[in-house]
Each structure stands twice: as structure tokens, then as C-alpha cells.
Amino acid sequence: MHEDLITIGELAARTRLSPKALRLYGERGLLPPAHVDPRTGFRRYGLAQVERARRIALLRAVGMPLARIAAVLDPDGDAPRLLDAYWHEQESAHRARREAVGYARAVLTGRTSTMYEIAERDVPERKVLRIQRHVTLAELPAFLGDASERLLAHLRTAGACLSGPLFAIYHGVVSEDSDGPVEVCAPTATTVEPAGPIGVRIEPAHREAYTELAKSHPGFAAMATVHDAVLAWLGDHGHARSASNREVYYPNFPTAAPDDHVVDVAIPFTPRAGG
């Protein structure tokens, strides 16, 4: 009945993938068995799935997550373009880690880092629309984009507009192991009602230390060093952090040149006594 089907052991032998990996790929929808015996649970695969398993193994070898592999192998997708996009992200991440390592080395050897120019400014009290969620590092980019679009759409529906750039407040560390939370805020001077996950609150007036970053500034690992550098600057000057770290995103990002200023990393603070 199943002459053209092979067992999971045969598939493993042909692809050099372990049965454990093949079962995982099946559970994730990447490589579901062609047939599962309802009585024994034995899995059997079609011969065409040997090539699909081989491609999954190749993409895993370059470190691609399973969710991304699903998109690459989608018959309606553009596999080469998606692979190139993934590798570009990895190269950007590697550059960011290189910068982070340089900064960490300076900290560990007790040298004062001069990588970032820190300034101060006063920020007035303002009303903000906000969406907050616990997100890990992998979930952060999608959340920032989705939350921003929802806030802007809500403003448009209310006939309101921004009174300043969007910003995200990091109320906790965001990493592979820690999930924030992160609050995306849209300042507005117009009366706007909350709706669903969108809340409205008053952001208190404060003084903050900040540094400006260009579009060419590499990714998350390097951003973590910037947050640390601003926090270290506060400590060096005897100031106390008074609220959570934030990143301010300027609307010129899509059309900005590599050296154009597009984002600030800022930390509100209480000045030292007599400062």
C-alpha cells in the first residue's frame, strides 16, 4: 500500500538527519510525514521529501531559525531573496557584536569609553498614546513596527496628529532570555480616547541624557552598548536615573542617508545635588 514511502530511519540515513530532528521538523510543520499509521504511530515519508529535508539541513547549517526556513521553502516565496535577506541580517548582527565586544573590552580594562557623545536636554510634560507588551529580542522588531502602525492608525481615525517623534520605553532588559516589557509611545496634543490595547497617559516632564545615532549604526548588540554608555555617563556625573531607558525614533529613517541622525538613546535622570 505504501510502496513509495520510506520509514523515518530510511529518511534519516539518506539525509544524515537524526530521527529526533526529523520529528521536530514534522511537529513544526516543516516536514510532516506523508503517512502516520493510526495504530502504531509509525511515520512514513515520500521520496520527494528527501530533497526537502536536505534543504532544511542546509539552511539550518547556516543558522537559520525554523520559522524563517518555512518562509524560504514556501513554494510561493522567493527563496534566494529571503536567504540573502537573512544573511544580510546576520552580517549586520556580527558587526554589532564586534562593536559591543570593543566596548565591553574598554569597560573590562577600566578605560573610559569615548565612543558616544552624551548631551542633556529638558523634555516637557506630554500626553502619549501607548501600547505595552512583554517581548523577547526575537519578537521586538515586529512589536515595534506593529505597535507604531496601530498608534498612528488610531491617531488618524481620531483626526489627531503627532506632537513629536515616536519613542519606545524599555522598562526591563530585552534579550533572548528577558522579555522587557517594552512600551511604544506616540505623543499628541490632541484629545484622543483609549481603545483596546491602546492606552493614554501623561509622560512627566524630565531632564534626560541622550546620544544621537546615525542610520548606519549597527543592530541590537551595539544598541545595548549605547544604553550602557549613557547609564555610565550618569554615574560618572553623579546623576540618578529617574525613569526607564528609551529610544526615540525620528520619521526620516526610511529616506535617511547612512550618516543621517535617525534615533536617540535617552535616559531620564535626577541631577546630583548642587549639579
For each residue, the residues with C-beta under 8 A, 3 or more apart:
1:
2: 5 35 44
3:
4: 46 47
5: 2 34 35 44 45 46 47
6: 10 11 14 44 45 46 47 50
7: 10 11 42 43 44 45
8: 11 12 19 22 23 33 42 43 44 45
9: 12 13 19
10: 6 7 13 14
11: 6 7 8 14 15 17 22 45 49 50 53
12: 8 9 15 16 17 18 19 22
13: 9 10 16
14: 6 10 11 50 53
15: 11 12 22 50 53 54 57
16: 12 13 57
17: 11 12 21 22 53 56 57
18: 12 21 22
19: 8 9 12 22 23
20: 23 24
21: 17 18 24 25
22: 8 11 12 15 17 18 19 25 26 31 43 53
23: 8 19 20 26 27 43
24: 20 21 27 28 66
25: 21 22 28 30 31 53 56 66
26: 22 23 29 30 31 32 33 43
27: 23 24
28: 24 25 66 70
29: 26 32 70
30: 25 26 56 66 69 70 73
31: 22 25 26 45 49 52 53 56
32: 26 29
33: 8 26 36 43 44 45
34: 5 44 45 46 49
35: 2 5 43 44
36: 33 41 42 43 44
37: 40 41 42 44
38: 41
39:
40: 37
41: 36 37 38
42: 7 8 36 37
43: 7 8 22 23 26 33 35 36
44: 2 5 6 7 8 33 34 35 36 37
45: 5 6 7 8 11 31 33 34 49 50 53
46: 4 5 6 34 49
47: 4 5 6 50
48: 51 52
49: 11 31 34 45 46 52 53
50: 6 11 14 15 45 47 53 54
51: 48 54 55
52: 31 48 49 55 56 73
53: 11 14 15 17 22 25 31 45 49 50 56 57
54: 15 50 51 57 58
55: 51 52 58 59 73
56: 17 25 30 31 52 53 59 60 69 73
57: 15 16 17 53 54 60 61
58: 54 55 61 62
59: 55 56 62 64 68 69 72 73 83
60: 56 57 63 64 66 69
61: 57 58
62: 58 59 86 87
63: 60 90
64: 59 60 68 69 72 83 86
65: 68 69 138
66: 24 25 28 30 60 69 70
67: 70 71
68: 59 64 65 71 72 82 86
69: 30 56 59 60 64 65 66 72 73
70: 28 29 30 66 67 73 74
71: 67 68 74 77 82
72: 59 64 68 69 77 79 82 83 86
73: 30 52 55 56 59 69 70 77 79
74: 70 71 77
75:
76:
77: 71 72 73 74 82
78: 81 82
79: 72 73 82 83
80: 83 84
81: 78 84 85
82: 68 71 72 77 78 79 85 86
83: 59 64 72 79 80 86 87
84: 80 81 87 88
85: 81 82 88 89
86: 62 64 68 72 82 83 89 90
87: 62 83 84 90 91
88: 84 85 91 92
89: 85 86 92 93
90: 63 86 87 93 94
91: 87 88 94 95
92: 88 89 95 96 218 219
93: 89 90 96 97 218 219 220 221
94: 90 91 97 98
95: 91 92 98 99 218 219 222
96: 92 93 99 100 218 219 220 221 222 223
97: 93 94 100 101 221 222
98: 94 95 101 102
99: 95 96 102 103 115 218 221 222 225
100: 96 97 103 104 221 222 224 225
101: 97 98 104 105
102: 98 99 105 106 115
103: 99 100 106 107 113 115 225 228 229
104: 100 101 107 108 225
105: 101 102 108 109
106: 102 103 109 111 112 113 115
107: 103 104 110 111 113 228 232
108: 104 105
109: 105 106
110: 107
111: 106 107
112: 106 236
113: 103 106 107 116 229 232
114:
115: 99 102 103 106 225 229
116: 113 211 226 229 230
117: 211 212
118: 209 210 211 229 230 233
119: 209 210 211 212
120: 207 208 209 210
121: 207 208 210
122: 205 206 207
123: 126 203 205 206 207 208 268
124: 205
125: 202 203 204 205
126: 123 163 164 187 189 202 203
127: 187 188 189 200 201 202 203
128: 185 186 187 188 200 201 202 203
129: 151 154 155 185 186 188 192 194 198 199 200
130: 151 183 184 185 186 198 199 200 201
131: 147 150 151 183 184 197 198 199
132: 171 181 182 183 184 199
133: 143 147 180 181 182 197
134: 179 180 181 182
135: 139 140 143 174 179 180 181 182
136: 139 140 174 175 176 177 178 179
137: 140 174 175 176 220
138: 65 176
139: 135 136 142 143 179
140: 135 136 137 143 144 174 182 220
141: 144 145
142: 139 145 146
143: 133 135 139 140 146 147 182 184
144: 140 141 147 148 168 182 184
145: 141 142 148 149
146: 142 143 149 150
147: 131 133 143 144 150 151 184
148: 144 145 151 152 166 184 186 249
149: 145 146 152 153
150: 131 146 147 153 154 197 198
151: 129 130 131 147 148 154 155 166 184 185 186 198
152: 148 149 155 156 162 186
153: 149 150 156 157
154: 129 150 151 157 158 192 195 198
155: 129 151 152 158 160 161 162 186 188 190 192
156: 152 153 159 160
157: 153 154
158: 154 155 190 192 193
159: 156 190
160: 155 156 188 190 191 192
161: 155 188 190
162: 152 155 165 166 186 187 188
163: 126 187 188 189 190
164: 126 187
165: 162 187 248 249 250 251
166: 148 151 162 184 185 186 248 249 251
167: 184 185 187 246 247 248 249
168: 144 182 183 184 185 246 247 249
169: 182 183 185 243 244 245 246
170: 173 174 180 182 227 244 245 246 247
171: 132 180 181 182 183 244
172: 178 179 180 181
173: 170 178 180
174: 135 136 137 140 170 178 179 180 182
175: 136 137 178
176: 136 137 138
177: 136
178: 136 172 173 174 175
179: 134 135 136 139 172 174
180: 133 134 135 170 171 172 173 174
181: 132 133 134 135 171 172
182: 132 133 134 135 140 143 144 168 169 170 171 174
183: 130 131 132 168 169 171
184: 130 131 132 143 144 147 148 151 166 167 168
185: 128 129 130 151 166 167 168 169 203
186: 128 129 130 148 151 152 155 162 166
187: 126 127 128 162 163 164 165 167 203
188: 127 128 129 155 160 161 162 163 192
189: 126 127 163
190: 155 158 159 160 161 163
191: 160
192: 129 154 155 158 160 188 200
193: 158 200
194: 129 198 199 200
195: 154 198
196:
197: 131 133 150
198: 129 130 131 150 151 154 194 195
199: 129 130 131 132 194
200: 127 128 129 130 192 193 194
201: 127 128 130
202: 125 126 127 128
203: 123 125 126 127 128 185 187
204: 125 243
205: 122 123 124 125
206: 122 123 242 243 268 269
207: 120 121 122 123 268 269 270 271
208: 120 121 123 266 267 268 269
209: 118 119 120 230 233 234 239 266 267 269
210: 118 119 120 121 230 248 264 265 266 267
211: 116 117 118 119 226 229 230 264 265
212: 117 119 261 263 264
213: 217 226 261 262 263 264 265
214: 217 258 259 260 261 262
215: 253 256 257 258 259 260 262
216: 258 259
217: 213 214 222 223 226 263
218: 92 93 95 96 99 221 222
219: 92 93 95 96 222 223
220: 93 96 137 140 223 224
221: 93 96 97 99 100 218 224 225
222: 95 96 97 99 100 217 218 219 225 226
223: 96 217 219 220 226 227 247 265
224: 100 220 221 227 228
225: 99 100 103 104 115 221 222 228 229
226: 116 211 213 217 222 223 229 230 265
227: 170 223 224 230 231 245 265 267
228: 103 107 224 225 231 232
229: 103 113 115 116 118 211 225 226 232 233
230: 116 118 209 210 211 226 227 233 234 245 265 266 267
231: 227 228 234 235 241 245 267
232: 107 113 228 229 235 236
233: 118 209 229 230 236 237
234: 209 230 231 237 239 240 241 267 269
235: 231 232 238 239
236: 112 232 233
237: 233 234 272 275
238: 235 272 275
239: 209 234 235 269 270 271 272 275
240: 234 269 270 272
241: 231 234 267 268 269 270
242: 206 268 269 270
243: 169 204 206 267 268
244: 169 170 171 268
245: 169 170 227 230 231 265 266 267
246: 167 168 169 170 265 266 267 268
247: 167 168 170 223 263 264 265 266
248: 165 166 167 210 263 264 266
249: 148 165 166 167 168 253 262 263
250: 165 253 261 262 263 264
251: 165 166
252: 255 256 260 262
253: 215 249 250 256 262 263
254:
255: 252
256: 215 252 253 260 261 262
257: 215 260
258: 214 215 216
259: 214 215 216
260: 214 215 252 256 257
261: 212 213 214 250 256
262: 213 214 215 249 250 252 253 256
263: 212 213 217 247 248 249 250 253
264: 210 211 212 213 247 248 250
265: 210 211 213 223 226 227 230 245 246 247
266: 208 209 210 230 245 246 247 248
267: 208 209 210 227 230 231 234 241 243 245 246
268: 123 206 207 208 241 242 243 244 246
269: 206 207 208 209 234 239 240 241 242
270: 207 239 240 241 242
271: 207 239 275
272: 237 238 239 240 275
273:
274:
275: 237 238 239 271 272
